[in-house]
Amino acid sequence: MNFMGATGLVFTNVITDISPLAGMTKLTDLALHTNDISDISALSGMTALTDLRLAGNPIADLSPLQGLTSLLHLELTTTTVTDLGPLRELTNLRNLDLRYNADLSDIQPLIDNPGLGDGDNVELRFTTVTCADQARLAAKGVDVRIELFSGCITPTRR
């Protein structure tokens, strides 16, 4: 099969190696959720991606996403992510889902991201991000979504 003209793909299986996708630089939408992918280096050249779903994979290293500045929607639910540094310059992000990353506590790269602000959404439910950091992100105008019964108060949640 030749997928070189594709603009979107959805894979939900037990995929471990995505290196064959490396040359698909025109993809705009890629769903690789619920697999067993830990190495996402094949994504580094996919600069046309606007929607990327990687939920449910044991991904810890986000550095291959660093240059994907067209990304608008990024889903990293239930991964092993703790370092958000590579997301600092993804200034077009509008929706970022980080739910169920229990070891995620440092969101300073999101606070420092000059593109995150009014109208953007960041899901932080079931992380260990402090109330103070949640409030700092919300102060930028970001809709920070947290647990229903959280004791945290942010500008979007009183």
Residue, then its C-alpha position, 0 to 999 in steps of 0.5 A: m500500500n502507498f499512503m504517501g498522498a494521505t493527509g490523515l491516518v488512525f492506528t489503534n493496535v499494538i504498534t511499537d515501531i512507527s519509523p515507516l511513517a517518517g517520510m510522511t511529511k504532509l500528514t496533518d492529522l495522526a492518531l496513534h493512541t492506545n498502542d505500545i509506542s515509546d520512540i516517536s522520533a519518526l514524527s520529528g519531520m512532520t511539520a504539517l501536523t496540526d492534530l496528534r493523538l498519542a494517548g495510551n503509549p509509554i512515551a517519555d521523550l517529547s523532544p521529537l515534537q519540538g519543531l512541530t510548530s503547526l500543532l494545534h491539538l496534542e493529546l498525551t493522556t496516559t503516557t509517561v511524560t514528565d518533561l514538557g520542555p519540548l512544548r515550550e515553543l509550540t506556540n500554535l497549540r490550542n488544546l493540550d491533553l495531559r490527563y492521567n500522567a500521575d508523575l507530571s508536576d512541572i508545567q513551567p514550559l507551558i507557562d513560558n510558552p508565549g502562544l498559550g493564552d486566551g481561549d486555549n485549553v490544557e487538561l491537567r486532571f490526575t496529574t501532580v501539578t500544584c495549585a499555584d502552577q495551575a493558577r499561573l497558567a490560568a492567569k494567562g487566559v488558559d482554560v485549565r481543566i482539573e478534577l471536579f473536586s479539586g481544592c485548587i481555585t483558578p480564574t476559570r474555576r472558583 
